[in-house]
Amino acid sequence: MARHLKRGRDAAARAEDEAKVRATVEGILADIAARGDSAVRELSIRFDKWDRTDFRLTDDEIRDCLAQLSPRDLDDIRFAQEQVRNFAQAQKEALRDIEVETLPGVVLGHRNIPVNSVGCYVPGGKYPLLASAHMSVVTAKVAGVKRIVTCAPPFEGRPAPAIVAAQHLAGADVIYCLGGVQAVGAMALGTQSIEPVDMLVGPGNAFVAEAKRQLFGRVGIDLFAGPTETLVIADETVDGELCATDLLGQAEHGPNSPAILLTNSERLARETMAEVERLLTILPTAAIARKAWEDYGEVIVCEDEAEMVREADRIASEHVQVMTRDPDYFLANMTNYGALFLGPRTNVAYGDKVIGTNHTLPTMKAARYTGGLWVGKFLKTVTYQRVLTDAASAMIGEYCSRLCMLEGFAGHAEQANIRVRRYGGRNIPYATAAD
């Protein structure tokens, strides 16, 4: 039976935090809906100490941001975007439109149509997370989205040059320097100066994730991508330093980022806990990582690999780093995860920044029912039908009429009956089932 050597905050405390976030976000979105630009400007001043009459960056501002980066910086951004683009293109090629004749004279099909406009949120309040621009904008471009809008908060009192460069090089059509709930609210609801989009994508903190949840329905969303989560599954083939490094490397995202070790070795578990404490004395981002580890860190010891799989699927973590004798066992048997990182040679940072898979992934147990952002999220698979012959229409019509009358839908039945009369020569009375 799985044993906890360390637990985070209890569920009741977390639920209380979530209730406060919900109430705050609801008020902010109502304010944006009512007052538009005025509300957005006041919120930007309040939360980001950032004031402009127009939050859209000009072409000159974008060029200035690119000029502040070195040639190597720009080459590195282009390299990362090329990896994301290549994988997204391969994913798109796996999708195809179809058309099939299912019965003589009956043709059914579907088309994959890109969403018309997308708002991409790029987090950047604590760190300039330019990688999120690659993941959302590049992937949307590959899908064929016509209008791509991006928002990122100011960093240290100005637009973050690296984020702006990443947004521009990825192909964003409109770039705003605007953060938080006010950014996703403005993109979804529209204001006097910001045209609304059809879909919101991108990760963010708990407030951004909650805003997307509340806006879902008025616009589409990619998924609930809240605070970063990481699960390290390890056995004695690796050491505590490697496990601790991979845990804290993600815990630095924010004070509410869960970091969990799952192992079948109590020795490794205790060694990892000791290494976490050692690394927290030297890690530059230790203040944030320590808070996350204290409040959301867990260490769980299991009997064997089968129990490790069961626990991992219960946790349903966003990122799962597998460092065991047989990582493929977890690939074959796990079902609930955002992304797997198999073996000690890879890690979550590779996926976050450069390797090519998308880093916008499900959190808060959403991995039970969805995967992460990918090119297919930007495509609507829509169906059509065509009936080619009189005989086919009359034949389908007779079945349809009888089934409609079983449900009591006389008007539906008559849609079928009129075609049976016209194309099949059958004299069916009005709104009665076909013989």
C-alpha positions in Angstrom: 0.0 0.0 0.0 1.3 3.5 -0.9 2.8 5.4 2.0 3.2 9.2 2.3 6.6 10.3 3.7 5.6 13.9 3.1 2.3 15.6 2.3 1.3 19.1 1.2 -1.5 21.3 2.4 -4.8 19.5 3.1 -7.6 19.6 0.6 -9.8 21.9 2.7 -7.2 24.6 2.7 -6.7 24.3 -1.0 -10.5 24.5 -1.6 -10.6 27.7 0.4 -7.9 29.2 -1.8 -9.8 28.2 -4.9 -13.0 29.7 -3.7 -11.3 33.1 -3.2 -9.8 32.9 -6.7 -13.2 32.2 -8.2 -14.8 35.1 -6.5 -12.0 37.5 -7.4 -12.0 36.4 -11.1 -15.8 36.7 -11.4 -15.7 40.3 -10.2 -12.9 41.2 -12.6 -14.6 39.7 -15.6 -17.9 41.4 -14.8 -16.1 44.7 -14.6 -14.4 44.2 -18.0 -17.7 43.3 -19.5 -19.4 46.4 -18.2 -16.6 49.0 -18.6 -14.3 47.7 -21.3 -11.1 49.6 -21.8 -11.5 51.7 -18.7 -11.6 48.6 -16.5 -8.7 46.9 -18.3 -6.6 50.0 -17.8 -7.4 50.3 -14.1 -6.7 46.6 -13.6 -3.4 46.8 -15.4 -2.3 49.7 -13.2 -3.5 47.9 -10.1 -1.9 44.5 -10.7 1.0 45.2 -13.0 1.8 48.9 -12.3 1.5 49.3 -16.1 -0.4 52.2 -17.7 -0.9 53.0 -21.4 -3.7 54.4 -23.4 -3.2 51.7 -26.0 -1.8 48.3 -24.9 -1.1 47.2 -28.4 2.6 47.3 -29.3 3.6 49.3 -32.4 5.8 48.1 -35.1 8.6 50.4 -33.9 8.3 48.9 -30.3 8.5 45.4 -31.7 11.6 46.2 -33.7 13.1 47.8 -30.7 12.6 44.7 -28.6 14.2 42.5 -31.3 17.2 44.9 -31.4 17.7 44.4 -27.7 18.5 40.7 -28.2 21.7 39.2 -29.4 22.0 37.3 -32.6 22.4 34.1 -30.6 19.3 34.8 -28.6 17.3 35.3 -31.8 18.8 32.1 -33.3 17.9 30.1 -30.2 14.3 31.3 -30.3 14.2 30.4 -34.0 15.6 26.9 -33.3 13.0 26.2 -30.6 10.2 27.5 -32.8 11.4 25.3 -35.6 11.2 22.2 -33.4 7.6 23.1 -32.3 6.7 23.8 -35.9 8.1 20.5 -37.2 6.2 18.4 -34.7 3.0 20.4 -35.1 3.2 19.9 -38.9 3.7 16.2 -38.4 0.7 16.1 -36.2 -1.4 18.0 -38.7 -0.4 15.6 -41.5 -1.8 12.8 -39.4 -5.2 14.4 -39.6 -7.2 14.3 -42.9 -10.5 15.2 -44.3 -12.6 12.2 -45.2 -15.5 11.4 -47.5 -17.1 7.9 -47.7 -20.1 6.4 -49.4 -21.6 4.5 -46.4 -24.7 3.2 -48.4 -25.4 3.3 -52.1 -26.1 7.0 -52.9 -25.3 8.2 -49.3 -22.1 10.2 -48.9 -20.8 11.3 -45.5 -17.7 13.3 -44.8 -15.8 15.6 -42.4 -13.5 18.6 -42.8 -10.9 20.0 -40.5 -11.4 23.8 -40.4 -9.2 26.1 -38.5 -10.7 28.4 -35.8 -10.8 32.0 -37.3 -9.2 33.9 -34.4 -7.3 32.9 -31.3 -6.0 34.8 -28.3 -2.7 33.4 -26.9 -1.8 34.3 -23.4 2.0 34.2 -22.6 2.8 34.3 -18.9 5.6 36.6 -17.9 5.1 38.4 -14.6 7.7 36.6 -12.6 9.8 35.2 -15.5 9.6 36.1 -19.2 8.2 32.8 -20.4 8.8 33.2 -24.1 8.5 29.5 -24.7 4.7 29.8 -24.3 4.7 32.0 -27.4 6.2 29.1 -29.4 3.7 26.6 -28.1 0.6 28.6 -28.9 1.4 30.9 -31.8 3.5 28.6 -33.9 1.0 25.7 -33.4 -1.9 28.0 -34.3 -0.1 29.1 -37.5 0.5 25.5 -38.5 -3.2 24.8 -38.0 -4.1 27.8 -40.3 -5.6 30.2 -37.9 -6.2 33.5 -39.7 -5.9 36.0 -36.8 -3.6 35.4 -33.8 -3.6 37.8 -31.0 -1.1 37.6 -28.1 -1.0 39.1 -24.6 1.9 39.1 -22.2 2.3 41.1 -19.0 5.1 43.7 -18.6 8.3 42.4 -17.1 10.2 44.8 -14.8 8.0 47.7 -16.0 8.2 47.3 -19.7 7.5 44.8 -22.5 9.8 41.8 -22.2 12.0 41.9 -25.2 12.4 38.1 -25.4 8.7 37.5 -25.2 7.9 40.2 -27.8 10.6 38.7 -30.1 9.1 35.2 -29.7 5.6 36.4 -30.4 6.7 38.3 -33.5 8.9 35.6 -34.9 6.2 33.0 -34.3 3.8 35.0 -36.5 1.5 36.8 -34.1 -0.7 39.3 -35.9 -1.4 41.6 -33.0 0.7 41.9 -29.8 -0.5 43.5 -26.6 1.5 44.2 -23.4 -1.2 43.2 -21.0 -1.3 40.6 -18.3 -3.5 38.5 -16.0 -7.2 38.2 -15.9 -7.6 41.6 -17.6 -5.7 40.2 -20.6 -7.7 37.0 -21.1 -10.9 38.9 -20.3 -10.3 41.6 -22.8 -9.4 39.1 -25.6 -12.5 37.0 -24.9 -15.1 39.7 -24.2 -13.7 42.4 -26.4 -13.4 46.1 -25.4 -13.7 49.4 -27.3 -10.1 48.9 -28.6 -9.6 45.1 -28.5 -11.5 42.9 -30.9 -12.7 39.7 -29.3 -11.4 36.3 -30.4 -13.1 32.9 -30.8 -10.7 30.9 -28.6 -8.3 31.4 -25.7 -5.1 29.3 -25.3 -2.0 29.3 -23.1 -1.0 28.6 -19.5 -1.1 31.0 -16.6 -1.4 31.3 -12.8 -4.5 30.2 -10.8 -6.3 33.4 -11.7 -5.7 33.1 -15.4 -6.8 29.4 -15.3 -10.0 30.3 -13.4 -10.7 33.2 -15.9 -10.5 30.7 -18.8 -12.8 28.4 -17.0 -15.4 31.1 -16.4 -15.1 32.3 -20.0 -15.5 28.9 -21.5 -18.7 28.8 -23.5 -18.5 32.5 -24.6 -15.2 31.4 -26.2 -13.4 28.1 -26.7 -10.4 27.3 -24.6 -7.6 24.8 -25.1 -7.7 23.3 -21.6 -7.4 24.2 -17.9 -3.7 25.0 -17.7 -3.1 26.3 -14.2 0.0 26.2 -12.0 2.7 23.8 -13.1 2.6 20.3 -11.7 5.4 17.7 -11.8 5.5 14.1 -10.8 8.9 12.2 -10.7 8.6 8.4 -10.9 11.9 6.9 -9.9 13.6 3.8 -8.6 17.2 3.0 -7.4 18.6 3.2 -10.9 18.9 7.0 -10.3 20.0 9.1 -7.3 18.4 11.6 -5.0 20.2 14.6 -6.5 18.7 14.0 -10.0 15.2 13.5 -8.5 15.5 16.6 -6.3 16.8 18.7 -9.2 13.8 17.7 -11.4 11.3 18.4 -8.6 12.7 21.8 -7.7 13.2 22.7 -11.4 9.5 22.8 -11.7 8.6 24.0 -8.2 10.2 27.3 -9.0 7.3 28.2 -11.3 5.3 29.4 -8.4 4.4 28.9 -4.7 1.4 26.7 -5.6 3.1 24.3 -8.0 2.8 20.7 -6.9 6.0 18.6 -7.0 5.6 14.9 -6.1 8.1 12.0 -5.9 6.7 8.5 -6.5 9.1 5.7 -5.8 9.4 2.1 -4.7 12.5 2.8 -2.8 12.3 4.4 0.7 16.1 4.9 0.6 15.8 7.0 -2.6 12.8 8.8 -1.1 14.7 9.9 2.0 17.8 10.7 0.0 15.8 12.9 -2.4 14.2 14.8 0.6 17.7 15.5 2.0 18.9 16.6 -1.5 15.9 19.0 -1.8 16.9 20.6 1.5 20.5 21.0 0.3 19.6 22.4 -3.1 17.2 24.9 -1.5 20.2 26.5 0.2 21.9 27.3 -3.1 19.1 27.5 -5.8 18.6 31.2 -6.8 14.8 30.7 -7.0 14.7 28.9 -3.6 12.2 31.3 -2.0 9.5 30.3 -4.5 10.5 26.7 -4.8 10.7 26.2 -1.0 7.1 27.5 -0.6 5.9 25.2 -3.3 7.7 22.2 -1.8 6.5 22.9 1.8 2.8 23.5 0.8 2.4 21.2 -2.3 5.4 18.8 -2.2 4.7 15.1 -1.6 6.8 11.9 -1.3 5.0 8.6 -1.8 6.6 5.2 -1.4 4.9 2.3 -3.3 5.3 -1.5 -3.1 6.0 -2.1 -6.8 5.7 -0.6 -10.3 2.0 -1.6 -10.6 1.2 0.4 -7.6 3.3 3.3 -8.9 1.1 3.3 -12.0 -2.1 3.3 -10.0 -0.9 6.2 -7.9 0.4 8.1 -10.9 -3.0 7.7 -12.7 -4.8 8.9 -9.5 -2.5 12.0 -9.3 -3.0 12.7 -13.1 -0.1 15.1 -13.2 0.7 17.6 -15.9 4.4 16.5 -16.3 5.6 13.0 -15.4 9.3 12.3 -15.4 10.0 8.6 -15.4 13.5 7.4 -14.3 13.2 3.7 -13.8 14.7 0.4 -15.0 11.9 0.1 -17.6 10.4 3.5 -18.5 8.4 1.8 -21.3 6.4 0.0 -18.7 4.9 3.3 -17.7 4.4 4.4 -21.3 2.5 1.2 -21.9 0.4 1.2 -18.7 -0.2 4.8 -17.6 -3.4 6.6 -18.9 -3.6 9.9 -17.0 -0.8 12.4 -17.7 -0.1 15.6 -19.7 3.3 14.5 -21.0 5.7 11.8 -20.2 9.5 12.3 -20.1 11.0 8.8 -20.4 14.4 8.1 -18.9 17.1 10.2 -17.2 18.4 11.7 -20.4 15.3 13.8 -21.0 13.5 16.1 -18.5 10.6 18.5 -18.2 12.7 21.5 -19.0 13.4 20.1 -22.5 9.7 19.8 -23.1 9.0 23.2 -21.6 11.5 25.1 -23.8 12.8 23.5 -26.9 12.4 19.8 -27.8 9.2 20.3 -29.9 6.3 18.8 -28.0 3.8 21.3 -26.7 4.2 22.5 -23.1 0.7 23.7 -22.6 -0.7 20.7 -20.7 -3.7 19.7 -18.5 -3.5 20.5 -14.8 -5.8 19.9 -11.8 -6.5 16.3 -12.8 -7.8 17.3 -16.3 -5.3 14.7 -17.7 -8.1 12.2 -16.9 -10.0 13.4 -19.9 -7.8 15.6 -22.2 -4.3 15.8 -23.6 -2.4 19.0 -24.0 -2.4 21.8 -26.6 -1.7 20.5 -30.1 -2.5 21.5 -33.7 -5.8 19.6 -33.5 -7.1 22.0 -30.8 -7.2 24.8 -33.3 -9.2 22.7 -35.8 -12.9 22.1 -35.9 -13.8 18.7 -37.3 -17.2 19.4 -38.9 -19.3 16.9 -40.8 -21.5 17.1 -44.0 -23.8 14.7 -45.8 -25.0 14.3 -49.4 -27.7 12.0 -50.8 -27.1 11.3 -54.4 -30.1 9.3 -55.6 -33.9 9.3 -55.2 -33.8 5.7 -54.1 -31.3 6.4 -51.3 -33.3 9.4 -50.0 -36.6 7.4 -49.9 -34.9 4.4 -48.2 -33.3 6.5 -45.5 -36.5 8.5 -45.2 -38.6 5.5 -44.3 -36.2 4.5 -41.5 -36.0 8.1 -40.3 -39.8 8.6 -40.2 -40.4 5.5 -38.1 -37.6 6.4 -35.7 -38.9 10.0 -35.4 -42.4 8.8 -34.5 -41.0 6.5 -31.8 -39.8 9.7 -30.2 -43.0 11.6 -30.8 -41.4 14.1 -33.2 -44.1 14.5 -35.9 -42.4 17.4 -37.5 -39.1 15.6 -37.8 -41.0 12.6 -39.3 -42.6 14.8 -41.9 -39.2 16.0 -43.1 -38.6 12.4 -44.0 -42.1 11.6 -45.2 -42.2 14.4 -47.8 -39.0 13.0 -49.4 -40.4 9.4 -49.3 -43.5 10.8 -51.2 -41.5 12.8 -53.7 -38.5 10.5 -54.3 -40.0 7.1 -53.5 -43.5 7.4 -54.9 -45.0 6.3 -51.5 -48.3 8.0 -50.5 -47.5 8.4 -46.8 -50.1 10.4 -44.8 -48.9 13.6 -43.2 -46.9 13.1 -40.0 -47.4 9.4 -39.6 -44.8 6.7 -39.6 -43.9 5.0 -42.8 -45.2 1.5 -43.3 
